[in-house]
Amino acid sequence: MTRLLREHAEQQYAAELATLAQVDDRPRPPNWKLSPWAVATYLLGGTLADGTVVTPKYVGHRRLIEIAVATLATDRGLLLLGVPGTAKSRVSEHLTAAISGDSTLLVQGTAGTSEEAIRYGWNYARLLADGPSPAALVASPVMRAMSEGKIARVEELTRIPADVQDTLITIMSEKTLPVPELNTEVQAVKGFNIIATANDRDRGVNELSSALKRRFNTMVLPLPETIDDEVAIVQRRVADLGRALELPAEPPALEEIRRIVTVFRELRAGVTIDGATRIKSPSGTLSTAEAISVVNNGLALAAHFGDGRLRAADVASGLVGAIVKDPVQDRVVWLEYLETVVKERNGWKDLYRACREMGG
Amino acid sequence: MPSRLVLTGDAFYFAQWTHSVYAMKPDLDAAIPELHILGVRHHGPGSARSVRRALERLKPDAILVEGPPDAADVLPLAAHEQMRPPVALLIYAHDAPRNAVFYPFAIFSPEWQALAYALTHDVPVRFMDLPLRHQLGDLVRAAGDSGEHEAGDDGIAAVAARDAPPESPGSHMLFPSLRSDPIGALAAAAGYSDGERWWEHMVEQRRDDAGLFAGILEAMTVLRAAAAREPLAPSMQRREALREAWMRRTIRQAVHGGARRIAVVCGAWHGPALADLSGEADDERLLADLPIFDVRTTWAPWTYGRLASRSGYGAGVESPGWYEHLWHTSAASLSPSETAVRWMTRIARLLREADLEASSAHVIEAVRLAEALAALRDRPLPGLPELTEAAEAIFCFGSDLPLRLINERLVIGVAMGTVPGDTPLAPLQRDLAQEQKRLRLPAEAGSREYDLDLRKPTDLDRSRLLHRLTLLGVAWGQLQRSGGGKGTFHEVWRLEWQPELAVALIEAGIWGNTIADAATACACDMADRAEELSVLTGLLNQAFLADLPDAVTHLMARIECEAAVASDIAHLMGALPPLAGVLRYGNVRKTDAGVVAHVVDGLVARIAIGLPVACAGLNDDAAATMYRLIIDAGGAIGVLQRAEYQAAWHDSLKRVADMRGGHGLVMGRATRMLLDAGMFDAAEVARRLGLVLSRAGDPVQAAAWVEGLLRDSGALLVHDDGLWHIINNWAMALPAETFIAVLPLLRRTFATFAVPERRSLGERARRSNEGSRPGDAHRTGGDFDEPRAAMALQVVTQLLGIAQL
């Protein structure tokens, strides 16, 4: 059992990746660990010729993953768009893990991300002592990816200030990173590419310049289409995470997951599943990822404070916390939902009571 | 009621899928060397190309095409230089044109290419399917029975009229089976999700057609054998047998005619059945005593929108625009990669037209991505899904609007065909074509907006034409709005031609031979059947707009008739304003207003007589309606400016005002109108006001009366001295306690005025009570500095852009 809190994709699925690499006899683009077909199989899951079962990492349209892989194979940047919690980062991590075998070349975009984070910085002690030299240079993940022919990830691209974003233009079009201080440059090795993620809702924060936009292929990751898809995603991820977090509780009952997903989908869509009642939507996204964390939270409660089985009471606190993001508006939305939908529904009495006790 | 159209072809048009070309030597007669059966798909550029190639290679001396032999007369027009597909053969029952069948053809239809080859190479060509004159009745009945639930709201039934084993229109949607979707079965066996993809991939995009046919022919024979085990409704079975028998008979006739090398272009499903020409006697027995219907045939323009399967056309294809692109690029012998490049370039140009970002660099990347996607999916070439997905990733940046535009304008396409001028047309069609030419109002597939200025003769004629067509139920144009901000002489129309309009037009042919005649006859007929006055006046309005003087005369007579017996004064009053408008302002449309005057005479007289009775015993709702009607009718009569109307009207109003126990609202308004007209003086109105508000009166009615007198008149009360003084003097004259008693009643009306109005009223009341005298408001002038005012005036004129006088 690993001591790590969370393993990287390439560590967690090392066995699958190794088998895929062994079976894969299709041509691989330069510096790719797997062929594009194998990458798609790794993400979407399937059974290999030798009987190895590859677990799906992304549940959704096959064509989305195909577009993503084809984009990377034509060395265009890939921009994943979507509301929070639609597996953008997950897809990007698994793609880099499968293609480069390394998902750690990561730049987290924030309002404070500087050019150094994308290009290079300096080791100032050495810079002062010896003057500019390659040894004093601190390479950014992007620079390392360029020199090693790997894929760099940029998370939350639109949160990065516009002038810093634009440093990516040269990197992506000329595939080079000049270092004027040393009168040299780092030229990208084949296999280099960038996967960026951006939040649909943040688009207004720092809209990409059209020059940069043009260098990315855009792919919108949608929310899961059907309730069954979503339940399957939640169940799989909860099992994964539960194992990683070493929760002693029993795996959650499918019914409980289905209830949580139902609540999320109904509030998100603003209408009950049967299409009969209109309800208000809260201010948060209520993504699948949040549903997963609600179940996990409930599992932890059940394991440590309950009887080890996931019950409505264990879920209630997480549920209320995930839904009520704005203490005034969302509270009204939630209480209305509780009184008009949850209360009336057959077999949901326990959930209703648990939520009421939370004072939701 | 939905028109009973029948659209030919169906989704499984089985033979569409196959592409078998095989030669055999039927042992019918030693003199017949060859019979070549070319199995095709209905609309498929790959099939079309292969048919064309096969014909060029075979050089047949007779070509038989699966299609309605009824169209033999108009067949040569297919090669006419003005003929531009997409067009459709339109076959309709002479006595009931709404029973019609369309056979659409696109440039990439194999049948069209076969016809074009035959006609340009002087090879005798014939249609060989069971003629519609023998089956139209059955088809229409079938469409009526089961087609409509599939047809959706446009009322078109997709009926398997020309091919395919499932002769049950509509049923295939419900019970997909080997019979109903044989290609689906083949595709499923090949690991594809649907037949369309499989076909697209295997045939339409195939560059090399050698070797394909043998395999498919084999599949066909197996499929036919397997399908024979599936039960089929007897009527369908019979129809299929009849059709194949007729096809064999046509082949035999060609053989007897001396043809040595016959090419048959048909659905491959029928291929095996046509190969064996023995059993002539059985066929003839089967074909004896068929019913005969009187049918007419013509060509009609068709659109890609209607060719698309989403329009409900059973044999439709998903992407006519894309197929045309494939056809043209392959006809120009462009390399496969150029097909993708050109497609992407067209997308980029389309997006640029719509002011969306799409540079050449985008095109390059999109083509690369599409090719990478195709490689990833083990396809030899990028197909439409790959191209669309690549376009989505590169051009759309997370928005689906550009994609919708691409789908609408390119993938489906907005092309509309034309037919030659000498196509046999129904008289109405011909008349419309002439009018369209004269008025430069072409029939177009896409929707387009026209802003007509009725002061211009051409625009006026256009408007008349469109109104006439609307009367006839040919919904080519939709009136978006008329008048509006731009004055009464504007009309905005949205025009969109639909192929079915041809049928509507033929159907309207029962009314007459020109559009004007037909519209007149149709309007008169509707007038005779209408019983309600409001329907008649609506119709009259339409007839005026359409400029149909004869219909107007007829309608006037009808309206007079109905008005004479109509007991509902409200109806008469509702009819008056539009007529008055016509009478007063009719000259924009140059209509002869003389006929109207007579009717208006009668109307006014009847209204004047009936009004007091109609105002008796109204409840609040009815009074509110009557209040509005009185105001409108009063306005209309005012507009007419005829002393005798005025006199009658005022007399009538006076009787309303004097009524005992009438509704206060109506009586108050009548009083007010009489005051405005100068029939009552201020003292009289003040007296009546006092009377109504006296203590013995019913407070509710009193309040209503005041409301009738003053509603919506807050601003007027501030500025109109006459009205002001009536109210003011009356109020001033009240003893204090009476005033307090009537205050609640007054408040009900005054509370409806806007706040600023009430404030001005209050201020005015204070001023007048502080001693200013009546007429103060008029005492202006003298108090201001003329030269300073003149300086300001100069700037104001400049600001307003008025020339300095």
Interface residues (C-beta under 8 A of the other chain):
Chain A: P36 W37 A40 R63 E66 I67 V69 A70 T71 A73 T74 R76 L81 D200 S210 K213 R214 N217 T218 M219 V220
Chain B: E357 S359 A361 H362 E365 R368 L369 A372 L373 A375 L376 R377 P385 E389 A390 E392 A393 I394 C396 F397 G398
